[in-house]
Amino acid sequence: MKLKYIYSALMAAVLLLGFTACSSDEDTPTTKPEPKVETALTFDTDTVSVGVGETTTFNVTAGGGDYKAFCENPDIATLSIQGNAITISAVKHGYTGVVVSDAAGNYKRLIVKAMYKKILLDKEEVNVSMKVGHTDGTAVVTVTGGNGGYEAVSGHEDIAEVHSIVDSIITIRGVSNGTAMVTIKDKMGLTKTVKVTVTTTDIPFTEEEKASIMASTEPIMVFDDGRSRQYGSMRIGQEGGKRIAEWNYSDYLYLKCWFTGDLTVGMKAEGKVGVKTDYWGESTTYEGVNVEIIKVSDTQVWGLMWLLKDNYLHYGYFILPIDND
């Protein structure tokens, strides 16, 4: 009987220990890990505009740290990075992108617009010199820095006009004496003004042009738009008591210059020019023409012809063989 009581007491103690152990396991709280918070990569701007030759900086405002970046087209822009600040340097006009990454594996792209903030020209003042009544005097202005799509307009088209625009090359043509301002604009609306001074002269040839004529030995005769051709005869001789310099194709097409005086260097008298160089055109005669011989050899004569009439300078020259017959 005594053993029975002892056994019962032991079993009760074992059960009590079991209940206590279970209760302890259930009462211990379970520690759960904090959920990972992902930070989006953001900038203080989505687009950067920077002038060519200039720099600008944008900032990473949020992200996973340890930022890296590269430029998609380093010919247009380059970059440097320090912390969360990224500095862009524009190399030339164009569009490109910058890609930024962080330690969390985020990537984000930003647009870069590299553009000129002002138009740059190879010159801001040009001079146009031309003969009286002519409009063949020109000057060229080249845009060395700009955003393309150039337009140009003259403030006084009666003095100077825009003759042509080819890419970044602008040709300005003189019309009459005076000063005009030509305004150049690019596709971004930037403008730049060029001062154009037009001067006219009644001097038919510059010293450089005279030197070029005297350096040639090829027989030729030119007056205004008329020019001798490969056929016909060319000579300087005598006709009707005067000297005559001529290109003549059967008296059907011709250029003729009559004058008095010998074949020595200097001004001659009683100059007259006859022109018929168009098959279907009429002949034209000019009286009172200035004739100057500028060079003489044993076989050839070099001469100039010019006349200012009705506010228009007519001019020409000849290099002709001497006809001793």
Contacts in CASP RR format, 6 or more apart in sequence:
PFRMAT RR
TARGET T0000
AUTHOR 0000-0000-0000
METHOD contacts of the structure
MODEL  1
MKLKYIYSALMAAVLLLGFTACSSDEDTPTTKPEPKVETALTFDTDTVSV
GVGETTTFNVTAGGGDYKAFCENPDIATLSIQGNAITISAVKHGYTGVVV
SDAAGNYKRLIVKAMYKKILLDKEEVNVSMKVGHTDGTAVVTVTGGNGGY
EAVSGHEDIAEVHSIVDSIITIRGVSNGTAMVTIKDKMGLTKTVKVTVTT
TDIPFTEEEKASIMASTEPIMVFDDGRSRQYGSMRIGQEGGKRIAEWNYS
DYLYLKCWFTGDLTVGMKAEGKVGVKTDYWGESTTYEGVNVEIIKVSDTQ
VWGLMWLLKDNYLHYGYFILPIDND
38 104 0 8 1.000
39 62 0 8 1.000
39 63 0 8 1.000
39 64 0 8 1.000
39 104 0 8 1.000
39 106 0 8 1.000
40 62 0 8 1.000
40 63 0 8 1.000
40 106 0 8 1.000
41 60 0 8 1.000
41 62 0 8 1.000
41 63 0 8 1.000
41 64 0 8 1.000
41 100 0 8 1.000
41 101 0 8 1.000
41 102 0 8 1.000
41 104 0 8 1.000
41 106 0 8 1.000
41 107 0 8 1.000
41 108 0 8 1.000
42 60 0 8 1.000
42 61 0 8 1.000
42 62 0 8 1.000
42 63 0 8 1.000
42 108 0 8 1.000
43 58 0 8 1.000
43 59 0 8 1.000
43 60 0 8 1.000
43 61 0 8 1.000
43 100 0 8 1.000
43 108 0 8 1.000
43 110 0 8 1.000
44 58 0 8 1.000
44 59 0 8 1.000
44 61 0 8 1.000
45 58 0 8 1.000
45 110 0 8 1.000
46 110 0 8 1.000
46 111 0 8 1.000
47 110 0 8 1.000
47 111 0 8 1.000
47 112 0 8 1.000
47 113 0 8 1.000
48 56 0 8 1.000
48 58 0 8 1.000
48 88 0 8 1.000
48 98 0 8 1.000
48 110 0 8 1.000
48 111 0 8 1.000
48 112 0 8 1.000
48 113 0 8 1.000
49 56 0 8 1.000
49 113 0 8 1.000
49 115 0 8 1.000
50 56 0 8 1.000
50 77 0 8 1.000
50 88 0 8 1.000
50 89 0 8 1.000
50 90 0 8 1.000
50 112 0 8 1.000
50 113 0 8 1.000
50 114 0 8 1.000
50 115 0 8 1.000
51 90 0 8 1.000
51 114 0 8 1.000
51 115 0 8 1.000
51 116 0 8 1.000
51 117 0 8 1.000
52 90 0 8 1.000
52 91 0 8 1.000
52 92 0 8 1.000
52 93 0 8 1.000
52 114 0 8 1.000
52 115 0 8 1.000
52 116 0 8 1.000
52 117 0 8 1.000
52 145 0 8 1.000
53 89 0 8 1.000
53 90 0 8 1.000
53 91 0 8 1.000
54 89 0 8 1.000
54 90 0 8 1.000
54 117 0 8 1.000
55 87 0 8 1.000
55 88 0 8 1.000
55 89 0 8 1.000
55 90 0 8 1.000
56 87 0 8 1.000
56 88 0 8 1.000
57 85 0 8 1.000
57 86 0 8 1.000
57 87 0 8 1.000
57 88 0 8 1.000
58 85 0 8 1.000
58 86 0 8 1.000
58 88 0 8 1.000
58 110 0 8 1.000
59 84 0 8 1.000
59 85 0 8 1.000
59 86 0 8 1.000
60 67 0 8 1.000
60 83 0 8 1.000
60 84 0 8 1.000
60 85 0 8 1.000
60 86 0 8 1.000
60 100 0 8 1.000
60 102 0 8 1.000
61 84 0 8 1.000
63 102 0 8 1.000
63 104 0 8 1.000
63 106 0 8 1.000
64 102 0 8 1.000
64 103 0 8 1.000
64 104 0 8 1.000
64 105 0 8 1.000
64 106 0 8 1.000
65 84 0 8 1.000
65 102 0 8 1.000
65 103 0 8 1.000
65 104 0 8 1.000
66 102 0 8 1.000
66 103 0 8 1.000
67 81 0 8 1.000
67 83 0 8 1.000
67 84 0 8 1.000
67 86 0 8 1.000
67 100 0 8 1.000
67 101 0 8 1.000
67 102 0 8 1.000
68 81 0 8 1.000
68 100 0 8 1.000
68 101 0 8 1.000
68 102 0 8 1.000
69 79 0 8 1.000
69 81 0 8 1.000
69 86 0 8 1.000
69 98 0 8 1.000
69 99 0 8 1.000
69 100 0 8 1.000
69 101 0 8 1.000
70 79 0 8 1.000
70 98 0 8 1.000
70 99 0 8 1.000
71 77 0 8 1.000
71 78 0 8 1.000
71 79 0 8 1.000
71 88 0 8 1.000
71 96 0 8 1.000
71 97 0 8 1.000
71 98 0 8 1.000
71 112 0 8 1.000
72 96 0 8 1.000
72 97 0 8 1.000
72 98 0 8 1.000
72 99 0 8 1.000
73 96 0 8 1.000
73 97 0 8 1.000
74 91 0 8 1.000
75 91 0 8 1.000
75 92 0 8 1.000
76 90 0 8 1.000
76 91 0 8 1.000
76 92 0 8 1.000
76 93 0 8 1.000
76 94 0 8 1.000
76 95 0 8 1.000
76 96 0 8 1.000
76 112 0 8 1.000
76 114 0 8 1.000
77 88 0 8 1.000
77 89 0 8 1.000
77 90 0 8 1.000
77 91 0 8 1.000
77 96 0 8 1.000
77 97 0 8 1.000
77 98 0 8 1.000
77 112 0 8 1.000
77 114 0 8 1.000
78 88 0 8 1.000
78 89 0 8 1.000
78 91 0 8 1.000
79 86 0 8 1.000
79 87 0 8 1.000
79 88 0 8 1.000
79 89 0 8 1.000
79 98 0 8 1.000
80 86 0 8 1.000
80 87 0 8 1.000
80 89 0 8 1.000
81 87 0 8 1.000
86 98 0 8 1.000
86 100 0 8 1.000
88 98 0 8 1.000
88 112 0 8 1.000
90 112 0 8 1.000
90 114 0 8 1.000
90 115 0 8 1.000
91 114 0 8 1.000
92 114 0 8 1.000
93 114 0 8 1.000
93 115 0 8 1.000
93 116 0 8 1.000
93 145 0 8 1.000
93 146 0 8 1.000
93 147 0 8 1.000
93 148 0 8 1.000
94 113 0 8 1.000
94 114 0 8 1.000
94 115 0 8 1.000
95 111 0 8 1.000
95 112 0 8 1.000
95 113 0 8 1.000
95 114 0 8 1.000
96 112 0 8 1.000
96 114 0 8 1.000
97 109 0 8 1.000
97 110 0 8 1.000
97 111 0 8 1.000
97 112 0 8 1.000
98 109 0 8 1.000
98 110 0 8 1.000
98 112 0 8 1.000
99 107 0 8 1.000
99 108 0 8 1.000
99 109 0 8 1.000
99 110 0 8 1.000
100 107 0 8 1.000
100 108 0 8 1.000
100 109 0 8 1.000
100 110 0 8 1.000
101 107 0 8 1.000
115 146 0 8 1.000
115 147 0 8 1.000
115 188 0 8 1.000
116 145 0 8 1.000
116 146 0 8 1.000
116 147 0 8 1.000
116 186 0 8 1.000
116 188 0 8 1.000
116 190 0 8 1.000
117 190 0 8 1.000
118 190 0 8 1.000
118 192 0 8 1.000
119 143 0 8 1.000
119 145 0 8 1.000
119 146 0 8 1.000
119 184 0 8 1.000
119 186 0 8 1.000
119 190 0 8 1.000
119 191 0 8 1.000
119 192 0 8 1.000
120 143 0 8 1.000
120 144 0 8 1.000
120 145 0 8 1.000
120 146 0 8 1.000
120 192 0 8 1.000
121 141 0 8 1.000
121 142 0 8 1.000
121 143 0 8 1.000
121 144 0 8 1.000
121 184 0 8 1.000
121 192 0 8 1.000
121 194 0 8 1.000
122 141 0 8 1.000
122 142 0 8 1.000
122 144 0 8 1.000
123 141 0 8 1.000
123 194 0 8 1.000
124 192 0 8 1.000
124 193 0 8 1.000
124 194 0 8 1.000
124 195 0 8 1.000
125 194 0 8 1.000
125 195 0 8 1.000
125 196 0 8 1.000
125 197 0 8 1.000
126 139 0 8 1.000
126 140 0 8 1.000
126 141 0 8 1.000
126 172 0 8 1.000
126 194 0 8 1.000
126 195 0 8 1.000
126 196 0 8 1.000
126 197 0 8 1.000
127 139 0 8 1.000
127 196 0 8 1.000
127 197 0 8 1.000
127 198 0 8 1.000
127 199 0 8 1.000
128 137 0 8 1.000
128 138 0 8 1.000
128 139 0 8 1.000
128 160 0 8 1.000
128 172 0 8 1.000
128 173 0 8 1.000
128 174 0 8 1.000
128 196 0 8 1.000
128 197 0 8 1.000
128 198 0 8 1.000
128 199 0 8 1.000
129 137 0 8 1.000
129 198 0 8 1.000
129 199 0 8 1.000
129 200 0 8 1.000
129 201 0 8 1.000
130 136 0 8 1.000
130 137 0 8 1.000
130 174 0 8 1.000
130 198 0 8 1.000
130 199 0 8 1.000
130 200 0 8 1.000
130 201 0 8 1.000
131 200 0 8 1.000
131 201 0 8 1.000
131 202 0 8 1.000
131 203 0 8 1.000
131 204 0 8 1.000
131 313 0 8 1.000
131 315 0 8 1.000
132 200 0 8 1.000
132 201 0 8 1.000
132 202 0 8 1.000
132 308 0 8 1.000
132 311 0 8 1.000
132 312 0 8 1.000
132 313 0 8 1.000
133 200 0 8 1.000
133 311 0 8 1.000
133 312 0 8 1.000
133 313 0 8 1.000
134 200 0 8 1.000
134 312 0 8 1.000
134 313 0 8 1.000
135 173 0 8 1.000
135 174 0 8 1.000
135 175 0 8 1.000
136 173 0 8 1.000
137 173 0 8 1.000
137 174 0 8 1.000
138 163 0 8 1.000
138 171 0 8 1.000
138 172 0 8 1.000
138 173 0 8 1.000
138 174 0 8 1.000
139 171 0 8 1.000
139 172 0 8 1.000
139 196 0 8 1.000
140 169 0 8 1.000
140 170 0 8 1.000
140 171 0 8 1.000
140 172 0 8 1.000
141 169 0 8 1.000
141 170 0 8 1.000
141 172 0 8 1.000
141 182 0 8 1.000
141 184 0 8 1.000
141 194 0 8 1.000
142 168 0 8 1.000
142 169 0 8 1.000
142 170 0 8 1.000
143 150 0 8 1.000
143 168 0 8 1.000
143 169 0 8 1.000
143 170 0 8 1.000
143 184 0 8 1.000
143 186 0 8 1.000
144 168 0 8 1.000
145 168 0 8 1.000
146 168 0 8 1.000
146 186 0 8 1.000
146 190 0 8 1.000
147 186 0 8 1.000
147 187 0 8 1.000
147 188 0 8 1.000
147 190 0 8 1.000
148 168 0 8 1.000
148 186 0 8 1.000
148 187 0 8 1.000
149 186 0 8 1.000
149 187 0 8 1.000
150 165 0 8 1.000
150 168 0 8 1.000
150 170 0 8 1.000
150 184 0 8 1.000
150 185 0 8 1.000
150 186 0 8 1.000
150 187 0 8 1.000
151 165 0 8 1.000
151 184 0 8 1.000
151 185 0 8 1.000
152 162 0 8 1.000
152 165 0 8 1.000
152 170 0 8 1.000
152 172 0 8 1.000
152 182 0 8 1.000
152 183 0 8 1.000
152 184 0 8 1.000
152 185 0 8 1.000
153 162 0 8 1.000
153 182 0 8 1.000
153 183 0 8 1.000
154 160 0 8 1.000
154 161 0 8 1.000
154 162 0 8 1.000
154 172 0 8 1.000
154 180 0 8 1.000
154 181 0 8 1.000
154 182 0 8 1.000
154 196 0 8 1.000
155 180 0 8 1.000
155 181 0 8 1.000
155 182 0 8 1.000
155 183 0 8 1.000
156 178 0 8 1.000
156 179 0 8 1.000
156 180 0 8 1.000
156 181 0 8 1.000
157 175 0 8 1.000
157 180 0 8 1.000
158 175 0 8 1.000
158 176 0 8 1.000
159 174 0 8 1.000
159 175 0 8 1.000
159 176 0 8 1.000
159 177 0 8 1.000
159 178 0 8 1.000
159 179 0 8 1.000
159 180 0 8 1.000
159 196 0 8 1.000
159 198 0 8 1.000
160 172 0 8 1.000
160 173 0 8 1.000
160 174 0 8 1.000
160 175 0 8 1.000
160 180 0 8 1.000
160 182 0 8 1.000
160 196 0 8 1.000
160 198 0 8 1.000
161 172 0 8 1.000
161 173 0 8 1.000
161 174 0 8 1.000
161 175 0 8 1.000
162 170 0 8 1.000
162 171 0 8 1.000
162 172 0 8 1.000
162 173 0 8 1.000
162 182 0 8 1.000
163 171 0 8 1.000
163 172 0 8 1.000
163 173 0 8 1.000
164 170 0 8 1.000
164 171 0 8 1.000
165 171 0 8 1.000
170 182 0 8 1.000
170 184 0 8 1.000
172 182 0 8 1.000
172 194 0 8 1.000
172 196 0 8 1.000
174 196 0 8 1.000
174 198 0 8 1.000
175 198 0 8 1.000
176 198 0 8 1.000
176 200 0 8 1.000
177 198 0 8 1.000
177 199 0 8 1.000
177 200 0 8 1.000
178 197 0 8 1.000
178 198 0 8 1.000
178 199 0 8 1.000
179 195 0 8 1.000
179 196 0 8 1.000
179 197 0 8 1.000
179 198 0 8 1.000
180 196 0 8 1.000
180 198 0 8 1.000
181 193 0 8 1.000
181 194 0 8 1.000
181 195 0 8 1.000
181 196 0 8 1.000
182 193 0 8 1.000
182 194 0 8 1.000
182 196 0 8 1.000
183 191 0 8 1.000
183 192 0 8 1.000
183 193 0 8 1.000
183 194 0 8 1.000
184 191 0 8 1.000
184 192 0 8 1.000
184 193 0 8 1.000
184 194 0 8 1.000
185 191 0 8 1.000
202 308 0 8 1.000
202 313 0 8 1.000
204 304 0 8 1.000
204 306 0 8 1.000
204 313 0 8 1.000
204 315 0 8 1.000
204 316 0 8 1.000
205 213 0 8 1.000
205 304 0 8 1.000
205 315 0 8 1.000
205 317 0 8 1.000
210 294 0 8 1.000
210 304 0 8 1.000
213 294 0 8 1.000
213 302 0 8 1.000
213 303 0 8 1.000
213 304 0 8 1.000
213 317 0 8 1.000
213 319 0 8 1.000
214 294 0 8 1.000
214 295 0 8 1.000
214 302 0 8 1.000
216 319 0 8 1.000
217 300 0 8 1.000
217 319 0 8 1.000
218 319 0 8 1.000
219 228 0 8 1.000
219 234 0 8 1.000
219 300 0 8 1.000
219 319 0 8 1.000
219 320 0 8 1.000
219 321 0 8 1.000
220 227 0 8 1.000
220 228 0 8 1.000
220 234 0 8 1.000
220 317 0 8 1.000
220 318 0 8 1.000
220 319 0 8 1.000
221 227 0 8 1.000
221 228 0 8 1.000
221 234 0 8 1.000
221 245 0 8 1.000
221 246 0 8 1.000
221 247 0 8 1.000
221 255 0 8 1.000
221 257 0 8 1.000
221 317 0 8 1.000
221 318 0 8 1.000
221 319 0 8 1.000
221 320 0 8 1.000
222 228 0 8 1.000
222 255 0 8 1.000
222 316 0 8 1.000
222 317 0 8 1.000
222 318 0 8 1.000
223 255 0 8 1.000
223 257 0 8 1.000
223 273 0 8 1.000
223 274 0 8 1.000
223 275 0 8 1.000
223 305 0 8 1.000
223 314 0 8 1.000
223 315 0 8 1.000
223 316 0 8 1.000
224 275 0 8 1.000
224 314 0 8 1.000
224 315 0 8 1.000
224 316 0 8 1.000
225 277 0 8 1.000
226 255 0 8 1.000
226 275 0 8 1.000
226 277 0 8 1.000
227 255 0 8 1.000
227 277 0 8 1.000
228 234 0 8 1.000
228 247 0 8 1.000
228 255 0 8 1.000
229 247 0 8 1.000
229 249 0 8 1.000
229 253 0 8 1.000
231 249 0 8 1.000
232 247 0 8 1.000
232 248 0 8 1.000
232 249 0 8 1.000
232 250 0 8 1.000
233 246 0 8 1.000
233 247 0 8 1.000
233 248 0 8 1.000
233 249 0 8 1.000
234 246 0 8 1.000
234 247 0 8 1.000
234 248 0 8 1.000
234 320 0 8 1.000
234 321 0 8 1.000
235 245 0 8 1.000
235 246 0 8 1.000
235 320 0 8 1.000
235 321 0 8 1.000
235 322 0 8 1.000
235 323 0 8 1.000
236 243 0 8 1.000
236 244 0 8 1.000
236 245 0 8 1.000
236 246 0 8 1.000
236 263 0 8 1.000
236 301 0 8 1.000
236 318 0 8 1.000
236 320 0 8 1.000
236 321 0 8 1.000
236 322 0 8 1.000
236 323 0 8 1.000
237 243 0 8 1.000
237 244 0 8 1.000
237 245 0 8 1.000
237 322 0 8 1.000
237 323 0 8 1.000
238 244 0 8 1.000
239 258 0 8 1.000
242 258 0 8 1.000
242 259 0 8 1.000
242 260 0 8 1.000
242 270 0 8 1.000
243 258 0 8 1.000
243 259 0 8 1.000
243 260 0 8 1.000
243 261 0 8 1.000
243 263 0 8 1.000
243 268 0 8 1.000
244 256 0 8 1.000
244 257 0 8 1.000
244 258 0 8 1.000
245 256 0 8 1.000
245 257 0 8 1.000
245 259 0 8 1.000
245 301 0 8 1.000
245 303 0 8 1.000
245 318 0 8 1.000
245 320 0 8 1.000
246 254 0 8 1.000
246 255 0 8 1.000
246 256 0 8 1.000
246 257 0 8 1.000
246 320 0 8 1.000
247 254 0 8 1.000
247 255 0 8 1.000
248 254 0 8 1.000
248 256 0 8 1.000
252 276 0 8 1.000
252 279 0 8 1.000
253 276 0 8 1.000
253 277 0 8 1.000
253 278 0 8 1.000
253 279 0 8 1.000
254 274 0 8 1.000
254 275 0 8 1.000
254 276 0 8 1.000
254 277 0 8 1.000
255 273 0 8 1.000
255 274 0 8 1.000
255 275 0 8 1.000
255 277 0 8 1.000
256 273 0 8 1.000
256 274 0 8 1.000
256 275 0 8 1.000
257 271 0 8 1.000
257 272 0 8 1.000
257 273 0 8 1.000
257 274 0 8 1.000
257 289 0 8 1.000
257 291 0 8 1.000
257 305 0 8 1.000
257 318 0 8 1.000
258 270 0 8 1.000
258 271 0 8 1.000
258 272 0 8 1.000
258 273 0 8 1.000
259 268 0 8 1.000
259 269 0 8 1.000
259 270 0 8 1.000
259 271 0 8 1.000
259 272 0 8 1.000
259 289 0 8 1.000
259 291 0 8 1.000
260 268 0 8 1.000
260 269 0 8 1.000
260 270 0 8 1.000
260 271 0 8 1.000
261 268 0 8 1.000
261 269 0 8 1.000
263 293 0 8 1.000
263 296 0 8 1.000
263 301 0 8 1.000
263 322 0 8 1.000
264 293 0 8 1.000
264 296 0 8 1.000
265 293 0 8 1.000
265 294 0 8 1.000
265 295 0 8 1.000
265 296 0 8 1.000
266 292 0 8 1.000
266 293 0 8 1.000
266 294 0 8 1.000
267 290 0 8 1.000
267 291 0 8 1.000
267 292 0 8 1.000
268 291 0 8 1.000
268 292 0 8 1.000
268 293 0 8 1.000
269 291 0 8 1.000
270 288 0 8 1.000
271 287 0 8 1.000
271 288 0 8 1.000
271 289 0 8 1.000
271 290 0 8 1.000
271 291 0 8 1.000
271 305 0 8 1.000
272 285 0 8 1.000
272 286 0 8 1.000
272 287 0 8 1.000
272 288 0 8 1.000
272 289 0 8 1.000
273 285 0 8 1.000
273 286 0 8 1.000
273 289 0 8 1.000
273 305 0 8 1.000
273 307 0 8 1.000
273 314 0 8 1.000
274 283 0 8 1.000
274 284 0 8 1.000
274 285 0 8 1.000
274 286 0 8 1.000
275 283 0 8 1.000
275 284 0 8 1.000
275 285 0 8 1.000
275 286 0 8 1.000
276 282 0 8 1.000
276 283 0 8 1.000
276 284 0 8 1.000
286 307 0 8 1.000
286 309 0 8 1.000
286 314 0 8 1.000
288 307 0 8 1.000
289 305 0 8 1.000
289 306 0 8 1.000
289 307 0 8 1.000
289 314 0 8 1.000
290 304 0 8 1.000
290 305 0 8 1.000
290 306 0 8 1.000
290 307 0 8 1.000
291 303 0 8 1.000
291 304 0 8 1.000
291 305 0 8 1.000
292 303 0 8 1.000
292 304 0 8 1.000
293 301 0 8 1.000
293 302 0 8 1.000
293 303 0 8 1.000
294 302 0 8 1.000
294 303 0 8 1.000
294 304 0 8 1.000
295 301 0 8 1.000
295 302 0 8 1.000
295 303 0 8 1.000
296 302 0 8 1.000
298 322 0 8 1.000
299 321 0 8 1.000
299 322 0 8 1.000
300 319 0 8 1.000
300 320 0 8 1.000
300 321 0 8 1.000
300 322 0 8 1.000
301 318 0 8 1.000
301 319 0 8 1.000
301 320 0 8 1.000
301 322 0 8 1.000
302 317 0 8 1.000
302 318 0 8 1.000
302 319 0 8 1.000
303 317 0 8 1.000
303 318 0 8 1.000
303 319 0 8 1.000
304 315 0 8 1.000
304 316 0 8 1.000
304 317 0 8 1.000
305 315 0 8 1.000
305 316 0 8 1.000
305 317 0 8 1.000
305 318 0 8 1.000
306 313 0 8 1.000
306 314 0 8 1.000
306 315 0 8 1.000
306 316 0 8 1.000
307 313 0 8 1.000
307 314 0 8 1.000
307 315 0 8 1.000
308 314 0 8 1.000
END
